[in-house]
Amino acid sequence: MIPIHELLSRIRWDPQFSASRFVVGYWDRVAGRVLYADLREISWDADNPALFNLLDEKRVAHSIPFHRVREVWRDGGLIWQRHPAGDIPA
């Protein structure tokens, strides 16, 4: 399996690959579940290359470390998953 930082880098920098719609599922410790964000709404942290930033539905900013990414979807199909279904860490 490709490491998440390599996949996100390809999405970010490969114009042909990134022409698709990508959704990232990340583990939210407060919600206790995987939340989803459209990659078009994510900004990359210039100070820390292992983070991305997003605004939630209440417009609250969050910095998400790459190790909390659990899934990546491309045009509605799952292309990357860190843990098998049902094996979400506590």
N, CA, C and O atoms as a GROMACS GRO file, in nm:
protein
  360
    1MET      N    1   0.085  -0.117   0.000
    1MET     CA    2   0.000   0.000   0.000
    1MET      C    3   0.089   0.124   0.000
    1MET      O    4   0.189   0.128   0.071
    2ILE      N    5   0.053   0.222  -0.079
    2ILE     CA    6   0.126   0.348  -0.087
    2ILE      C    7   0.107   0.426   0.044
    2ILE      O    8  -0.005   0.432   0.096
    3PRO      N    9   0.212   0.486   0.098
    3PRO     CA   10   0.196   0.568   0.220
    3PRO      C   11   0.107   0.689   0.192
    3PRO      O   12   0.106   0.742   0.081
    4ILE      N   13   0.034   0.732   0.292
    4ILE     CA   14  -0.062   0.841   0.273
    4ILE      C   15   0.005   0.969   0.227
    4ILE      O   16  -0.052   1.041   0.145
    5HIS      N   17   0.123   0.999   0.277
    5HIS     CA   18   0.188   1.123   0.234
    5HIS      C   19   0.222   1.120   0.085
    5HIS      O   20   0.219   1.224   0.019
    6GLU      N   21   0.254   1.002   0.032
    6GLU     CA   22   0.282   0.991  -0.111
    6GLU      C   23   0.155   1.005  -0.194
    6GLU      O   24   0.156   1.069  -0.299
    7LEU      N   25   0.046   0.946  -0.148
    7LEU     CA   26  -0.082   0.958  -0.220
    7LEU      C   27  -0.129   1.103  -0.219
    7LEU      O   28  -0.170   1.155  -0.324
    8LEU      N   29  -0.125   1.169  -0.105
    8LEU     CA   30  -0.169   1.308  -0.099
    8LEU      C   31  -0.080   1.399  -0.182
    8LEU      O   32  -0.127   1.495  -0.242
    9SER      N   33   0.049   1.369  -0.186
    9SER     CA   34   0.141   1.446  -0.269
    9SER      C   35   0.107   1.429  -0.417
    9SER      O   36   0.109   1.526  -0.493
   10ARG      N   37   0.076   1.305  -0.458
   10ARG     CA   38   0.039   1.283  -0.598
   10ARG      C   39  -0.089   1.357  -0.632
   10ARG      O   40  -0.100   1.418  -0.739
   11ILE      N   41  -0.187   1.352  -0.542
   11ILE     CA   42  -0.312   1.423  -0.566
   11ILE      C   43  -0.285   1.573  -0.578
   11ILE      O   44  -0.342   1.642  -0.663
   12ARG      N   45  -0.199   1.622  -0.494
   12ARG     CA   46  -0.170   1.765  -0.491
   12ARG      C   47  -0.093   1.813  -0.614
   12ARG      O   48  -0.119   1.922  -0.664
   13TRP      N   49   0.001   1.732  -0.664
   13TRP     CA   50   0.093   1.781  -0.766
   13TRP      C   51   0.074   1.720  -0.905
   13TRP      O   52   0.130   1.773  -1.001
   14ASP      N   53   0.000   1.612  -0.920
   14ASP     CA   54  -0.018   1.549  -1.051
   14ASP      C   55  -0.149   1.599  -1.112
   14ASP      O   56  -0.256   1.556  -1.071
   15PRO      N   57  -0.141   1.690  -1.211
   15PRO     CA   58  -0.264   1.751  -1.264
   15PRO      C   59  -0.361   1.652  -1.328
   15PRO      O   60  -0.482   1.672  -1.319
   16GLN      N   61  -0.312   1.546  -1.391
   16GLN     CA   62  -0.403   1.449  -1.452
   16GLN      C   63  -0.474   1.367  -1.344
   16GLN      O   64  -0.595   1.346  -1.352
   17PHE      N   65  -0.400   1.322  -1.244
   17PHE     CA   66  -0.459   1.242  -1.137
   17PHE      C   67  -0.555   1.327  -1.054
   17PHE      O   68  -0.662   1.280  -1.014
   18SER      N   69  -0.517   1.451  -1.027
   18SER     CA   70  -0.597   1.536  -0.938
   18SER      C   71  -0.720   1.596  -1.006
   18SER      O   72  -0.796   1.669  -0.942
   19ALA      N   73  -0.740   1.566  -1.133
   19ALA     CA   74  -0.860   1.615  -1.202
   19ALA      C   75  -0.987   1.550  -1.145
   19ALA      O   76  -1.097   1.600  -1.169
   20SER      N   77  -0.972   1.441  -1.072
   20SER     CA   78  -1.085   1.372  -1.011
   20SER      C   79  -1.130   1.444  -0.885
   20SER      O   80  -1.064   1.536  -0.838
   21ARG      N   81  -1.244   1.401  -0.830
   21ARG     CA   82  -1.292   1.452  -0.702
   21ARG      C   83  -1.246   1.358  -0.592
   21ARG      O   84  -1.274   1.238  -0.597
   22PHE      N   85  -1.175   1.411  -0.494
   22PHE     CA   86  -1.122   1.332  -0.384
   22PHE      C   87  -1.186   1.373  -0.253
   22PHE      O   88  -1.210   1.491  -0.228
   23VAL      N   89  -1.215   1.273  -0.170
   23VAL     CA   90  -1.268   1.295  -0.035
   23VAL      C   91  -1.177   1.218   0.060
   23VAL      O   92  -1.142   1.102   0.035
   24VAL      N   93  -1.139   1.285   0.169
   24VAL     CA   94  -1.052   1.224   0.269
   24VAL      C   95  -1.136   1.195   0.393
   24VAL      O   96  -1.208   1.282   0.441
   25GLY      N   97  -1.126   1.073   0.444
   25GLY     CA   98  -1.189   1.036   0.570
   25GLY      C   99  -1.083   1.034   0.678
   25GLY      O  100  -0.983   0.963   0.665
   26TYR      N  101  -1.103   1.110   0.784
   26TYR     CA  102  -1.004   1.118   0.891
   26TYR      C  103  -1.070   1.088   1.025
   26TYR      O  104  -1.188   1.116   1.046
   27TRP      N  105  -0.992   1.031   1.116
   27TRP     CA  106  -1.042   0.996   1.248
   27TRP      C  107  -1.050   1.122   1.333
   27TRP      O  108  -0.950   1.192   1.352
   28ASP      N  109  -1.171   1.150   1.383
   28ASP     CA  110  -1.193   1.263   1.473
   28ASP      C  111  -1.209   1.208   1.614
   28ASP      O  112  -1.306   1.137   1.642
   29ARG      N  113  -1.115   1.241   1.700
   29ARG     CA  114  -1.118   1.186   1.836
   29ARG      C  115  -1.236   1.237   1.918
   29ARG      O  116  -1.289   1.164   2.001
   30VAL      N  117  -1.276   1.361   1.896
   30VAL     CA  118  -1.389   1.417   1.971
   30VAL      C  119  -1.520   1.349   1.928
   30VAL      O  120  -1.599   1.308   2.013
   31ALA      N  121  -1.541   1.338   1.798
   31ALA     CA  122  -1.663   1.275   1.747
   31ALA      C  123  -1.659   1.123   1.766
   31ALA      O  124  -1.764   1.059   1.770
   32GLY      N  125  -1.539   1.066   1.777
   32GLY     CA  126  -1.526   0.921   1.793
   32GLY      C  127  -1.561   0.844   1.668
   32GLY      O  128  -1.607   0.730   1.676
   33ARG      N  129  -1.539   0.905   1.551
   33ARG     CA  130  -1.570   0.839   1.424
   33ARG      C  131  -1.493   0.906   1.311
   33ARG      O  132  -1.426   1.008   1.330
   34VAL      N  133  -1.502   0.846   1.195
   34VAL     CA  134  -1.438   0.902   1.076
   34VAL      C  135  -1.527   1.012   1.020
   34VAL      O  136  -1.647   0.992   1.000
   35LEU      N  137  -1.468   1.129   0.996
   35LEU     CA  138  -1.537   1.240   0.930
   35LEU      C  139  -1.476   1.257   0.792
   35LEU      O  140  -1.364   1.214   0.767
   36TYR      N  141  -1.550   1.320   0.702
   36TYR     CA  142  -1.509   1.330   0.562
   36TYR      C  143  -1.496   1.475   0.520
   36TYR      O  144  -1.575   1.561   0.562
   37ALA      N  145  -1.396   1.502   0.437
   37ALA     CA  146  -1.375   1.636   0.385
   37ALA      C  147  -1.336   1.627   0.238
   37ALA      O  148  -1.254   1.543   0.199
   38ASP      N  149  -1.396   1.713   0.158
   38ASP     CA  150  -1.360   1.722   0.017
   38ASP      C  151  -1.220   1.781   0.008
   38ASP      O  152  -1.191   1.882   0.072
   39LEU      N  153  -1.134   1.720  -0.069
   39LEU     CA  154  -0.996   1.766  -0.078
   39LEU      C  155  -0.985   1.908  -0.133
   39LEU      O  156  -0.885   1.976  -0.107
   40ARG      N  157  -1.084   1.953  -0.206
   40ARG     CA  158  -1.082   2.090  -0.257
   40ARG      C  159  -1.096   2.191  -0.145
   40ARG      O  160  -1.063   2.309  -0.164
   41GLU      N  161  -1.144   2.149  -0.028
   41GLU     CA  162  -1.164   2.239   0.085
   41GLU      C  163  -1.051   2.231   0.187
   41GLU      O  164  -1.057   2.292   0.294
   42ILE      N  165  -0.947   2.155   0.154
   42ILE     CA  166  -0.833   2.137   0.243
   42ILE      C  167  -0.721   2.230   0.198
   42ILE      O  168  -0.697   2.249   0.079
   43SER      N  169  -0.653   2.288   0.298
   43SER     CA  170  -0.531   2.364   0.267
   43SER      C  171  -0.413   2.291   0.329
   43SER      O  172  -0.427   2.222   0.430
   44TRP      N  173  -0.298   2.307   0.267
   44TRP     CA  174  -0.178   2.237   0.312
   44TRP      C  175  -0.102   2.326   0.408
   44TRP      O  176  -0.084   2.445   0.382
   45ASP      N  177  -0.056   2.270   0.518
   45ASP     CA  178   0.016   2.344   0.620
   45ASP      C  179   0.159   2.369   0.574
   45ASP      O  180   0.238   2.276   0.562
   46ALA      N  181   0.194   2.496   0.549
   46ALA     CA  182   0.328   2.531   0.500
   46ALA      C  183   0.435   2.509   0.606
   46ALA      O  184   0.551   2.484   0.572
   47ASP      N  185   0.397   2.517   0.734
   47ASP     CA  186   0.495   2.501   0.842
   47ASP      C  187   0.519   2.356   0.881
   47ASP      O  188   0.623   2.324   0.937
   48ASN      N  189   0.423   2.269   0.852
   48ASN     CA  190   0.436   2.129   0.889
   48ASN      C  191   0.382   2.042   0.775
   48ASN      O  192   0.261   2.033   0.757
   49PRO      N  193   0.471   1.979   0.698
   49PRO     CA  194   0.426   1.901   0.582
   49PRO      C  195   0.350   1.774   0.617
   49PRO      O  196   0.303   1.704   0.527
   50ALA      N  197   0.336   1.742   0.746
   50ALA     CA  198   0.262   1.622   0.786
   50ALA      C  199   0.120   1.657   0.832
   50ALA      O  200   0.053   1.575   0.895
   51LEU      N  201   0.075   1.779   0.803
   51LEU     CA  202  -0.060   1.825   0.842
   51LEU      C  203  -0.132   1.884   0.722
   51LEU      O  204  -0.071   1.932   0.627
   52PHE      N  205  -0.265   1.879   0.730
   52PHE     CA  206  -0.346   1.962   0.641
   52PHE      C  207  -0.449   2.033   0.728
   52PHE      O  208  -0.478   1.990   0.839
   53ASN      N  209  -0.503   2.141   0.676
   53ASN     CA  210  -0.598   2.222   0.751
   53ASN      C  211  -0.732   2.222   0.681
   53ASN      O  212  -0.740   2.216   0.558
   54LEU      N  213  -0.838   2.229   0.761
   54LEU     CA  214  -0.972   2.238   0.704
   54LEU      C  215  -1.064   2.313   0.799
   54LEU      O  216  -1.036   2.327   0.918
   55LEU      N  217  -1.174   2.361   0.744
   55LEU     CA  218  -1.279   2.423   0.823
   55LEU      C  219  -1.395   2.326   0.828
   55LEU      O  220  -1.437   2.272   0.726
   56ASP      N  221  -1.448   2.302   0.949
   56ASP     CA  222  -1.563   2.213   0.961
   56ASP      C  223  -1.692   2.286   0.924
   56ASP      O  224  -1.689   2.403   0.886
   57GLU      N  225  -1.803   2.217   0.936
   57GLU     CA  226  -1.932   2.275   0.896
   57GLU      C  227  -1.970   2.398   0.978
   57GLU      O  228  -2.053   2.478   0.935
   58LYS      N  229  -1.910   2.414   1.096
   58LYS     CA  230  -1.934   2.532   1.180
   58LYS      C  231  -1.828   2.640   1.157
   58LYS      O  232  -1.824   2.740   1.229
   59ARG      N  233  -1.743   2.618   1.055
   59ARG     CA  234  -1.636   2.710   1.016
   59ARG      C  235  -1.527   2.721   1.122
   59ARG      O  236  -1.461   2.824   1.134
   60VAL      N  237  -1.509   2.612   1.198
   60VAL     CA  238  -1.400   2.604   1.296
   60VAL      C  239  -1.281   2.539   1.227
   60VAL      O  240  -1.295   2.436   1.162
   61ALA      N  241  -1.162   2.600   1.243
   61ALA     CA  242  -1.042   2.548   1.179
   61ALA      C  243  -0.985   2.429   1.256
   61ALA      O  244  -0.984   2.428   1.379
   62HIS      N  245  -0.938   2.329   1.182
   62HIS     CA  246  -0.875   2.211   1.240
   62HIS      C  247  -0.748   2.180   1.162
   62HIS      O  248  -0.744   2.193   1.040
   63SER      N  249  -0.643   2.138   1.234
   63SER     CA  250  -0.522   2.085   1.171
   63SER      C  251  -0.526   1.934   1.189
   63SER      O  252  -0.536   1.885   1.302
   64ILE      N  253  -0.519   1.862   1.080
   64ILE     CA  254  -0.531   1.716   1.082
   64ILE      C  255  -0.396   1.654   1.044
   64ILE      O  256  -0.347   1.677   0.934
   65PRO      N  257  -0.336   1.576   1.134
   65PRO     CA  258  -0.212   1.506   1.098
   65PRO      C  259  -0.242   1.390   1.003
   65PRO      O  260  -0.347   1.326   1.013
   66PHE      N  261  -0.150   1.364   0.913
   66PHE     CA  262  -0.169   1.258   0.814
   66PHE      C  263  -0.197   1.122   0.877
   66PHE      O  264  -0.267   1.041   0.818
   67HIS      N  265  -0.143   1.096   0.996
   67HIS     CA  266  -0.163   0.964   1.056
   67HIS      C  267  -0.308   0.940   1.097
   67HIS      O  268  -0.346   0.827   1.125
   68ARG      N  269  -0.392   1.047   1.100
   68ARG     CA  270  -0.533   1.029   1.132
   68ARG      C  271  -0.619   1.006   1.007
   68ARG      O  272  -0.739   0.980   1.019
   69VAL      N  273  -0.559   1.014   0.889
   69VAL     CA  274  -0.633   0.984   0.766
   69VAL      C  275  -0.659   0.833   0.762
   69VAL      O  276  -0.566   0.754   0.776
   70ARG      N  277  -0.785   0.795   0.743
   70ARG     CA  278  -0.824   0.654   0.740
   70ARG      C  279  -0.864   0.606   0.602
   70ARG      O  280  -0.849   0.488   0.570
   71GLU      N  281  -0.917   0.699   0.518
   71GLU     CA  282  -0.968   0.660   0.387
   71GLU      C  283  -0.945   0.772   0.287
   71GLU      O  284  -0.941   0.890   0.324
   72VAL      N  285  -0.930   0.736   0.162
   72VAL     CA  286  -0.930   0.833   0.053
   72VAL      C  287  -1.020   0.777  -0.056
   72VAL      O  288  -1.007   0.662  -0.098
   73TRP      N  289  -1.113   0.861  -0.101
   73TRP     CA  290  -1.209   0.824  -0.204
   73TRP      C  291  -1.180   0.907  -0.329
   73TRP      O  292  -1.150   1.026  -0.320
   74ARG      N  293  -1.189   0.843  -0.445
   74ARG     CA  294  -1.172   0.912  -0.573
   74ARG      C  295  -1.296   0.888  -0.657
   74ARG      O  296  -1.329   0.774  -0.691
   75ASP      N  297  -1.365   0.995  -0.691
   75ASP     CA  298  -1.488   0.987  -0.771
   75ASP      C  299  -1.585   0.883  -0.715
   75ASP      O  300  -1.648   0.809  -0.791
   76GLY      N  301  -1.597   0.879  -0.583
   76GLY     CA  302  -1.694   0.791  -0.518
   76GLY      C  303  -1.645   0.650  -0.490
   76GLY      O  304  -1.719   0.571  -0.432
   77GLY      N  305  -1.523   0.616  -0.531
   77GLY     CA  306  -1.470   0.482  -0.506
   77GLY      C  307  -1.354   0.487  -0.407
   77GLY      O  308  -1.267   0.574  -0.416
   78LEU      N  309  -1.352   0.394  -0.315
   78LEU     CA  310  -1.247   0.387  -0.214
   78LEU      C  311  -1.117   0.343  -0.281
   78LEU      O  312  -1.111   0.235  -0.340
   79ILE      N  313  -1.011   0.426  -0.271
   79ILE     CA  314  -0.882   0.391  -0.333
   79ILE      C  315  -0.773   0.367  -0.230
   79ILE      O  316  -0.668   0.313  -0.264
   80TRP      N  317  -0.795   0.406  -0.104
   80TRP     CA  318  -0.692   0.390  -0.002
   80TRP      C  319  -0.761   0.379   0.134
   80TRP      O  320  -0.855   0.453   0.162
   81GLN      N  321  -0.714   0.284   0.217
   81GLN     CA  322  -0.772   0.267   0.351
   81GLN      C  323  -0.663   0.222   0.444
   81GLN      O  324  -0.590   0.127   0.415
   82ARG      N  325  -0.650   0.290   0.558
   82ARG     CA  326  -0.548   0.257   0.655
   82ARG      C  327  -0.582   0.134   0.735
   82ARG      O  328  -0.496   0.048   0.756
   83HIS      N  329  -0.705   0.122   0.779
   83HIS     CA  330  -0.749   0.008   0.861
   83HIS      C  331  -0.865  -0.061   0.791
   83HIS      O  332  -0.948   0.006   0.729
   84PRO      N  333  -0.873  -0.191   0.800
   84PRO     CA  334  -0.989  -0.261   0.744
   84PRO      C  335  -1.119  -0.214   0.813
   84PRO      O  336  -1.117  -0.167   0.927
   85ALA      N  337  -1.227  -0.226   0.742
   85ALA     CA  338  -1.357  -0.188   0.800
   85ALA      C  339  -1.378  -0.256   0.934
   85ALA      O  340  -1.351  -0.375   0.949
   86GLY      N  341  -1.424  -0.179   1.030
   86GLY     CA  342  -1.450  -0.232   1.164
   86GLY      C  343  -1.329  -0.233   1.255
   86GLY      O  344  -1.340  -0.270   1.372
   87ASP      N  345  -1.213  -0.192   1.204
   87ASP     CA  346  -1.090  -0.191   1.283
   87ASP      C  347  -1.045  -0.049   1.309
   87ASP      O  348  -0.928  -0.017   1.292
   88ILE      N  349  -1.136   0.036   1.350
   88ILE     CA  350  -1.105   0.175   1.378
   88ILE      C  351  -1.047   0.185   1.519
   88ILE      O  352  -1.106   0.134   1.614
   89PRO      N  353  -0.932   0.251   1.533
   89PRO     CA  354  -0.870   0.261   1.666
   89PRO      C  355  -0.950   0.350   1.760
   89PRO      O  356  -1.020   0.440   1.716
   90ALA      N  357  -0.939   0.324   1.887
   90ALA     CA  358  -1.009   0.404   1.989
   90ALA      C  359  -0.935   0.531   2.018
   90ALA      O  360  -0.979   0.611   2.101
   0.00000   0.00000   0.00000
